[in-house]
Amino acid sequence: MAGVLQNVNIPQAETKRKGAGFTRVGIWGFHGGDPQDNWSFEIKEGHRLHSIRVGHGDDEILSLGFTTEYRGALSLSNIYGPDGGETTLVTFDSDEELVGIQASSRILGRGTVISSLSFQTNKNTHGPFGRIAGPVFSLPWNNGSLVGFYGKYSILGGLIEDIGVHLKPYWEIVNVGTWGALWNRPQTLWSFQLDQNERLDVITIIRKDGIESLRFNTSEKVDDRSGGGVYIADNVVLDADEEIIGISGTIGAYPTRQVVLSSISFKTNKKTHGPFGDVKGDPFTVSWDDGSFAGLYGLQGSYINTIGVYLRASN
């Protein structure tokens, strides 16, 4: 139904200085009942990702290993996760870089594991490795670069259970997303970005069949401009010490065949607000480090058709 939208003229963040650090996006997956080890791989400054070694079974990712290149010399990382199964080496061209990943997870015992993994670059899609055996998540990005992966793997089961990415903005902000699809009628770009020292106080969600619009730091009255039906306005008022650390939602299709944002939730460091709207269609979810949220953007017709997130380097 709904796909990941990329390679369109999305609104870019207003940035002036290069980010010194990166932000962690994810993780996806859930803790199982077995003992786990944390793993983290970071690409050193000036190095490029040469290849990824994927150990996989029929429907699980067993292990990951990474090779970087610097001035013609190759450096190998540790193998994260017990070795085994089939091994595939994904080698990238010198002008090829990752711009997104896609994975699925499945239930195993008392937890979940990553069952498949794909790597999308500016030239190709590598994968899927393993098998798509459960819910799928997609993470595209632009205006930034991949500088590593992290997650957890099961010590006893020998499986990758969680995965996330380290992203470094080319400047100060990285664009993560969007989720949704183009609509065959006129659409406009929408963008909300927080200033460096600005905080988000109020989110107003205007909805009917789907999410009609989002407003920030305002609670103004919403009128039914179309004259057809009743719009609902929900206000999310954030505490002084509350900040957004994730969003989730669903992308659904309506009888007009328009693909829209049908529901949305906002996760903070204190609670989850929502879902607002009709929870139907293809789900998406993304989370990030505390202090990284810098705004939202996307495309809008009569409803919001796509949504993405601005994230600021936080370390």
C-alpha positions in Angstrom: 0.0 0.0 0.0 2.2 2.8 1.3 5.8 3.0 0.3 8.8 5.0 1.5 9.0 8.3 -0.4 12.5 9.4 -1.4 14.3 11.5 -4.0 11.8 14.4 -4.0 12.4 18.1 -3.3 11.6 17.9 0.4 12.1 21.0 2.5 15.7 21.0 3.8 16.6 22.3 7.2 18.0 25.8 7.6 21.5 25.1 8.7 24.7 27.2 9.1 27.3 25.1 10.8 28.6 21.6 10.5 27.5 19.2 13.2 30.3 18.0 15.4 28.6 14.7 16.5 25.9 12.3 15.5 22.5 11.1 16.7 21.3 7.6 17.3 18.1 6.6 15.5 16.3 3.5 16.6 16.5 0.9 17.9 14.1 -1.6 16.3 13.4 -4.9 17.9 12.6 -5.9 21.5 14.6 -7.4 24.4 14.2 -11.1 24.7 14.4 -13.3 27.8 17.9 -14.5 27.1 21.1 -12.7 28.2 22.2 -10.1 25.7 25.3 -8.2 24.7 25.3 -4.6 23.4 27.1 -4.0 20.2 28.1 -0.7 18.5 30.2 0.0 15.4 31.3 3.5 14.4 33.0 4.6 11.3 36.1 6.7 12.0 36.5 10.2 10.7 37.8 10.1 7.1 37.1 6.4 6.6 34.4 5.0 4.3 32.3 1.9 4.6 33.8 -0.6 2.3 31.6 -3.7 3.0 29.2 -5.4 5.4 29.4 -9.1 6.2 25.9 -10.5 7.0 25.6 -13.8 8.7 22.0 -15.1 8.2 19.8 -18.1 8.4 16.5 -18.8 6.6 14.6 -16.2 8.6 17.0 -14.5 11.0 20.1 -12.2 11.0 22.8 -14.0 13.0 25.7 -11.6 12.9 27.1 -8.5 11.3 30.7 -7.4 10.6 32.0 -4.3 8.9 35.0 -3.3 6.9 36.2 0.3 6.4 38.7 1.7 4.0 41.2 4.6 4.5 43.7 5.5 1.9 43.6 2.1 0.3 44.0 0.2 3.6 41.2 -2.0 4.9 40.2 -2.3 8.6 37.9 -5.1 9.9 35.6 -4.7 12.8 34.6 -7.4 15.3 31.9 -9.9 14.3 28.8 -8.8 16.3 26.8 -11.9 17.2 27.9 -15.5 17.2 29.2 -16.6 13.8 27.2 -19.2 11.8 24.7 -19.8 9.0 25.1 -18.5 5.5 27.5 -15.5 5.0 27.0 -12.8 2.4 29.5 -10.0 1.8 28.0 -6.7 0.6 30.7 -4.6 -1.1 30.1 -0.9 -1.9 31.5 1.0 -4.9 33.9 3.9 -4.1 31.1 6.4 -4.9 28.3 4.4 -3.2 26.9 5.3 0.2 24.0 4.1 2.4 20.9 6.2 2.3 18.5 3.8 4.2 17.9 0.4 5.7 14.9 -1.8 5.7 14.3 -4.7 8.1 11.7 -7.0 9.5 11.3 -8.7 12.9 9.6 -11.8 14.1 8.7 -13.3 17.4 11.0 -15.9 18.8 10.5 -17.4 22.2 10.1 -14.6 24.7 11.3 -11.8 22.5 11.8 -10.8 18.8 14.7 -11.0 16.4 15.6 -9.2 13.2 14.5 -11.7 10.5 15.6 -9.8 7.4 17.8 -6.8 6.5 18.3 -4.7 3.4 20.7 -1.9 2.6 19.6 0.9 0.3 22.3 3.1 -1.3 22.4 6.0 -3.8 23.0 3.3 -6.5 21.3 0.1 -5.5 19.3 -2.0 -2.9 21.3 -4.9 -1.4 19.1 -7.6 0.1 16.9 -8.6 1.7 19.1 -11.1 3.6 17.3 -13.5 5.8 13.5 -13.6 5.2 10.8 -11.1 5.6 8.8 -12.9 8.3 7.1 -10.2 10.3 6.5 -6.4 10.6 8.7 -4.4 8.3 10.3 -1.0 9.2 12.0 1.3 6.8 14.5 4.1 7.7 15.5 6.4 4.8 17.6 9.5 5.4 19.2 12.4 3.5 21.2 15.6 4.3 23.3 13.3 6.4 25.5 10.2 6.4 25.7 6.9 8.1 28.5 6.6 10.7 27.6 3.3 12.3 25.2 0.7 13.6 24.3 -0.4 17.1 22.0 -2.8 18.9 21.8 -6.0 20.9 22.3 -9.7 20.2 21.4 -12.8 22.1 24.3 -14.5 23.8 22.5 -17.9 24.0 20.5 -17.8 20.7 23.1 -16.2 18.6 20.8 -13.8 16.8 20.6 -10.0 16.2 17.6 -8.9 18.3 17.8 -5.1 18.0 19.3 -2.7 15.4 19.7 1.1 15.1 21.9 3.5 13.2 24.3 6.4 14.0 23.6 9.3 11.6 25.8 12.4 11.2 24.3 15.5 9.6 26.2 17.0 6.7 25.5 20.3 8.4 23.6 20.7 11.7 20.4 18.8 10.8 19.7 15.4 9.2 16.4 14.6 7.5 15.0 11.2 8.5 12.1 9.9 6.4 9.7 10.4 4.8 7.0 7.9 5.2 3.9 8.0 2.9 3.5 8.4 -0.8 3.0 10.9 -3.6 -0.6 11.8 -4.5 -1.6 12.4 -8.1 -3.1 15.8 -7.3 -1.4 19.0 -6.2 0.6 18.8 -3.0 2.5 21.4 -1.0 5.6 21.1 1.1 5.2 21.7 4.8 7.9 22.2 7.2 8.3 23.1 10.9 11.7 23.5 12.4 12.7 24.5 15.9 15.3 27.2 16.4 18.4 26.1 18.3 17.1 27.2 21.7 13.4 26.9 21.0 11.3 24.2 22.6 8.0 22.6 21.5 5.1 23.4 23.9 1.9 22.4 22.0 1.1 20.2 19.1 -2.4 20.5 17.5 -3.6 17.6 15.4 -6.4 18.4 13.0 -8.1 15.3 11.7 -11.2 14.0 9.9 -10.8 10.7 8.0 -7.1 11.1 8.2 -4.6 13.7 9.6 -5.6 16.9 7.9 -2.8 19.1 9.4 -0.4 19.6 12.2 0.2 22.9 14.0 2.9 23.6 16.5 3.1 26.0 19.5 -0.5 27.1 18.8 -4.0 26.1 19.9 -6.0 28.4 17.6 -9.6 27.5 16.7 -10.0 25.1 13.8 -12.9 25.6 11.4 -14.4 23.1 8.9 -13.3 25.0 5.8 -14.7 22.4 3.4 -18.2 22.4 4.8 -18.3 18.6 4.6 -18.2 16.9 8.0 -16.7 17.7 11.3 -13.0 18.2 11.9 -11.5 17.2 15.3 -8.7 19.1 16.9 -6.5 17.3 19.6 -4.0 19.3 21.6 -0.9 17.7 23.0 0.5 20.0 25.7 4.1 19.1 26.7 5.4 19.7 30.2 8.4 22.0 30.7 10.8 19.1 31.1 9.1 16.9 28.4 10.6 16.4 24.9 9.7 14.2 21.9 11.9 11.2 21.4 9.9 9.3 18.8 6.9 9.2 16.5 4.8 6.4 15.2 1.8 6.2 13.0 0.0 4.5 10.1 -0.3 5.2 6.4 -3.6 4.3 5.0 -5.4 4.5 1.6 -8.9 5.9 1.3 -11.6 5.2 -1.4 -10.2 8.1 -3.5 -6.9 6.0 -3.6 -5.2 8.9 -1.8 -2.5 7.6 0.6 -2.6 9.6 3.7 -1.3 9.8 7.3 -4.2 8.0 9.0 -2.9 8.2 12.6 0.0 9.5 14.6 1.5 9.2 18.1 4.2 11.2 19.8 6.5 9.5 22.3 8.2 11.7 24.9 10.7 11.1 27.7 7.7 10.9 30.0 4.8 9.2 28.1 3.2 8.4 24.7 0.5 10.8 23.4 -1.9 9.2 21.0 -2.7 7.5 18.8 -4.7 10.3 17.2 -6.7 9.4 14.1 -7.8 6.0 12.6 -5.2 3.4 13.2 -5.2 1.5 9.9 -2.8 0.9 7.1 0.9 0.4 7.1 2.6 1.2 10.4 5.9 3.1 10.8 7.9 4.0 13.9 11.1 5.9 14.6 12.9 6.9 17.8 16.0 8.9 18.5 18.3 10.3 21.3 17.0 12.7 23.8 17.6 16.3 22.7 17.8 15.4 19.0 14.3 16.5 17.8 14.4 19.6 15.6 11.1 19.5 13.7 8.8 17.7 11.2 8.2 18.0 7.4 6.5 16.4 4.5 4.0 16.7 1.7 0.3 17.7 2.0 -2.7 17.6 -0.3 -6.2 17.7 1.3 -4.5 15.6 4.0 -1.0 15.0 5.1 0.5 12.5 2.6 4.0 12.2 3.9 5.9 12.9 7.1 9.5 13.0 8.2 11.7 14.2 11.0 14.4 16.8 11.4 17.1 15.6 13.9 20.0 17.5 15.4 23.3 16.0 16.4 23.2 15.5 20.1 26.6 14.4 21.1 
